[in-house]
Each structure stands twice: as C-alpha cells, then as structure tokens.
C-alpha cells in the first residue's frame, strides 16, 4: 500500500478547520475508506486541532530534539507498522462484526432469502466507527504518558510515527540537562551528492537477507561438505547471476576452481574455508597480532591448494590487520598486490575490500584527498554490489574524515543518513556511528543529544565486549564534559577509560589507547590551570608515541604547543619558546598535508565547541 499520509496532512487540517468544499470533503471521506495510513493521521489531526492534548513548553522543546534525532529513524517505521497492524486488526474485526449483524438482520427480517438483495455496508458509519476506535486507542495510550501529544504532533508535522511516544517515554529523564538548539538546514556539497544518493538507495526497512555473495558461500560450503552435484550447480547459477548483475567474475572463477579440485582436497579445503569464516565473523576484539598470524597462516593454506582467489580474500583481512597494527609498509605492499590481482581479474568484491582499507590507511597517513576519493569509490562499488556493510563502513570512515577536518555539518548529515541504515547497534559499526553522532551533535550544540549518543556508545561497547571501543566511548564522553567545565565527572570517566584500555589484549592497540586518553587528560588539566600535571601528561603521551613510532605531526605539534602554554603560564618563558618552535615545525608539515584540528578533538584547549 502506498503511504500517502505526508501528502495529505495539509488537506486534513483544512478539512477539520472547515476550509474545504463539500466535494473535497467527500473525496477525502472516500479516500479514508481505503487508506489506513491517512485514516490514522486524520485522527491525530483531529486530536491536536481540537486541543484535546495541550502541549507544555518542555514538550515543545522535546519536539526539536526528536525531529533532529537520527538514532530513532530505524525504529520509526517498525513501530508505526506494529501500531497500524493492531489498528487494522481492530478495523477488520469491526467490518466482520458489521457483516454478521447485517446478515442476521437480513435473515430475521426477510422471509424469502433468495429474493432479498444484499444491502451494502454503510461505509460512512463504519468509517466513523474506525475513527472512534482510533481515538479511543489514542486516548488510552495518552493516559500512560503526558508526552503522547508530543508524539502525535511529530507524526503530523514531520511524518514520522507514533513510535516517538516510546522514545519520549524512555528518555524523558535524559533530556533535561541542557537546552537543545534547533538544527540548522544542512546541505552537502555538490561533490558529495553521489555519496548521499548511494547511501539513500539502501532502505532502512529492507528485510534482512543474504546477499548473492553470501548465498554463493553457503552453496560452496554445502558442496564441500557433501560433495553433491546439485550444490555446485546451485553455486554456478549464483555465480553467473553475480557476473550478469554486477560484472564481477569472482564467483564464476571460484566455482570453476572448485569443480576442478579432487575430492580428497575438497575435504581439506572445507576445513580451511570454515576457519576463514570463523576469523571473518569473530566478534569485535583487540588481539590483532594473533588474528594477523591466523590470517597469514590461512593465506598459505589456500595457496598450497592452488586457490588464489580465496588466498587473496584472506589477504583482505591480513591487509586490515596490518593497518590496525600500523605496519605501514606491509599494509602498502598487501594493498598493491591485492588491487593488482583483483582489478586484473575483474573481481569487484575483492577490489572493494582492498580499496576500503587502502582508504582508511590514507586517512591515517594522512593523504586526505586520495582517502576521500577512495571512500567515495568504495561506497559506489558497495552500493553497486548491494553490500550494505561496505557502504556503512566507508561512509562512517568518510564522516570521521570530514569531522577531523572540522567539517561538522557535513559529517553530521552523513552520520544521520548512515544511522537510518543500521538495524543493530550492537556491533562495531553501530558503536562507531553512535560515537560520531555524539561528537557531531556536541559540535553543533545539541548537547543533550550528544550526551545520550555517547552513553549509548558506552552501553553498546560493553555489550560487544570490546575494551578498545569502550575506552574510547568513555573518553569521548569525558571530553565533552571537560569542555563544559564538569571536571569531576570527566575525571571519573577518564579513569574508567583507562581501566578499559588496560584490558586490551594487543600491546600496540593498548598503548595507542593509553596515549590517546593521556592526551585528553592533559588537555583537561590545562583547562583546570593545573599546569605541571598537564605538562607531565603531555610528555607521557609524546613518549608513548615515540616508543610506538606513531607519526602524527598534528598531534606532535599540538602537544608541544600545549606544553609551551603551560610553561608560559608558570613563568618559564625560555623553555616555553623552545616547545613553541618545535610545535611550529610540526605544524608546517601538518599544513602541507592539509591536516586540521577539530575543535573538540584538538589537544590544545579551545572554546570553539561552545561558541
């Protein structure tokens, strides 16, 4: 059924205000007989226009928040459908009851049934009954929460849904801390128009199902386990469909390889493929070195069987882990090999995977122009191949890239789009988006919203049992509180961030997290005018970065500049000038690489986030 409620809202208001002609009213009455969406919204219009539910100033303030709140978008249609389904059942039962009553009356009043004509149902009466039932349902829910009227208003004016009622009910206590500013009208630059188009092609309501590549893997696994002809035939059909639909030869050549393998080798391959699947599907963790060793071992196993395609599929994971461990040279070599192999054979799936991690590598080096182009290419390819996970991963990384360049509005808009496509926030992708939503919301002055998102990020990080994500989520929230001069609360959260960081198994990842947290603790001490403590923490951060050979000229520049500020405040002007000179040298390199500092994430205190 076409949902036309948004188009007719204005007409409904005119109807209840008596501004339509009788002909127009009759047309709407007829339409309401067949359109449950409009019938539901017409009832809400009547409720609000007749002022049966008066709205307080607090409730109106909440409207602003929820109209701009992207985290609920994925829930809106689901709850709306549930409510519609319940009301539809009531309406259907009403119609059945009317039919039963009508038929009984016919049987009672007409002696000769064969000569009796069936009387048509009075749809005007039934329509009135429908409205009454909806209004009764609306009223009963209203008694549960004083904010139901707010939900109804949002439905009418924003075309969202009655699910807002659930959200208002859930987060009332969380929304009272800070005022919320009406979000600006945000426009994405023309050079990212394709990005928005590609992201929007994915429907947040699309039913969860395997894509063609997953179906191909299932068919091949079935063939390896049972070695039945029907399974390899099914795999070949899927591979041909992939080729015809996407122009990707990956599946065709993989099936061709498996058809040529002797049965005794197939059994060994089944075990190797199973191990690759387990490695790919491991829950978010931090033991990068162990995973890297496993990935490299599986690469060798596939190569020993002459299976080049899946050896390179495994290398996509190896490449990812090299980047996470800052093995820059190895990552560069793996990427070059992978891209050459995949492009020369027209394996689009592998090409997209290698491009994704190449883009993430470029964003860290940084080579921002190439990183942006690479992310946009991954989004385009991921969309073409209908792999939502790739689109979200690249889109989130690109939004972080824009955020780090202080393009807060662009980052916020992309994050809003991506959040409508995530159905499960209990994942690394979900946590990343919640973190970014919190950061961008804070920079755009939606402080309560930022607080809510970052608390959700902490909660989901705990649920996926990832100390790396949890420590960063705590630190992000602490950072926003520190900017608001809520130093005691921030200090408590930094302590929790450090505790979580200490649980990270991989030494490189753990040290990186500690350095990151230490830098922001130092920033807070500088804000508190605790200069000697700030200097000690900044120097600790620089020491860890040097020990790990982490090259980030912007962080080096900011850390040295912050130390200079602290020394100057302590009267150590000569020492301060030495650190200022070092900071200027690093800043020149950062400028040459087009590196910028986001207001909130800068290691030097700035008030730009609260201007």
SULZIVEN-V633059 format. One record per run of one state. SS is the DSSP state (H for helix, E for strand, L for the rest). FROM is the first residue (numbers start at 1). TO is the last residue. If there is no record, write none. Layout:
SS:FROM:TO, SS:FROM:TO
This chain:
L:1:4, H:5:16, L:17:21, H:22:32, L:33:35, H:36:49, L:50:56, H:57:67, L:68:69, H:70:109, L:110:112, H:113:115, L:116:122, H:123:142, L:143:147, H:148:158, L:159:163, H:164:174, L:175:179, E:180:180, L:181:189, H:190:200, L:201:211, H:212:226, L:227:228, H:229:246, L:247:249, H:250:259, L:260:262, H:263:280, L:281:287, H:288:304, L:305:307, H:308:324, L:325:327, H:328:345, L:346:347, H:348:365, L:366:367, H:368:384, L:385:387, H:388:404, L:405:407, H:408:419, L:420:427, H:428:443, L:444:445, E:446:446, H:447:463, L:464:466, H:467:483, L:484:486, H:487:501, L:502:506, H:507:527, L:528:530, H:531:548, L:549:552, H:553:569, L:570:572, H:573:592, L:593:607, H:608:610, L:611:611
